[in-house]
């Protein structure tokens, strides 16, 4: 594994970390949206 191999590993690691943090943010946003929808639906019922 030469210099290029090491660079490839670093790039892959950074990419995976950024994908993971983006996924977590998306999941949090989705959860927030679901909560807001639930509140709206409850108001509609009563």
Order of alpha helices (4+ residues) and beta strands (2+ residues): alpha
